[in-house]
Amino acid sequence: MVLVAALVVDATNFITASESSHQAFKTATLLKTLSVNSLISGEVGVGKKSLARYILPDATVIEASDFDEILSTLESVNEIIIVNLENSPNIKRIIDAINSNSVRVIATAKSSFSNEYIDEIFSVKFDIPPLRDRLEDVDELVKMFINEASSLFCSSTKFNTENFTPDLSENSNSLKRQVMIHSLLQDIKEVELMDIIENYLVDKLGSQSDYRNFLHLYEVPLIKAGLNRFKSQLQLSDKLGLNRNTLRKKISDNKEYL
């Protein structure tokens, strides 16, 4: 496999540390010089919109579900980016409008998206692989998000990667959210943590069994942290001052979270 130096595109924050993302970026760079319509596919959070904006930095960006807005915009612009093309209620009408107005289009869609009219308008189509297949990019994205979090929270605390397993369920979206939360919690004070729980609960309270229903918000983190630190239920029950059977019951009651 060809090793590629890490690169962050300033205009897009698109990382090209892996070979596949590097190739996707090369394709996007080529498309900047061509007057052709293209479709970028991939899972949520892989960087489709970032590359589309890199190709057409001055284009109007519209969600495909905003059907009427797309049709009216096509009459007044030369370039347009349509995101989530799979959400369009009538792709055929959009394609007809594109052809009628000679507008250049870059669109994004899910990898699994297919439509009988796609080949009529998009002469170039390429897919961006998910982050689980681009682990070199994950490392660079984590570094970038750590820097963003440090600046956002005005924190000088070093990011603790112990027990940190990247959440790639929604690619960069879930990874960034995870890093931000992880960074925030490293410096959080008890009163701030209580404020978060209070804000979470304020609109959810109202039944006579609320104390029991929400007790897991305290018990689950306490048990998980204790098991992680002390490595055994026996030691944890001793540290918490609980009978072993009581601890086992609490673990059983909260097994969906543990």
Secondary structure, 3 states (H helix, E strand, C coil): CCCCCCCECCCCCCECCCHHHHHHHHHHHHHHCCCCCEEEECCCCCCHHHHHHHHCCCCEEEECCCHHHHHHHCCCCCEEEEECHHHCCCHHHHHHHHHHHCCEEEEEECCCCCCCCHHHHCCEEEECCCHHHCHHHHHHHHHHHHHHHHHHCCCCCCCCCCCCCCCCCCCHHHHHHHHHHHHHHHHCCHHHHHHHHHHHHCCCCCCCCHHHHHCHHHHHHHHHHHHHHHCCHHHHHHHHCCCHHHHHHHHHHCCCCC
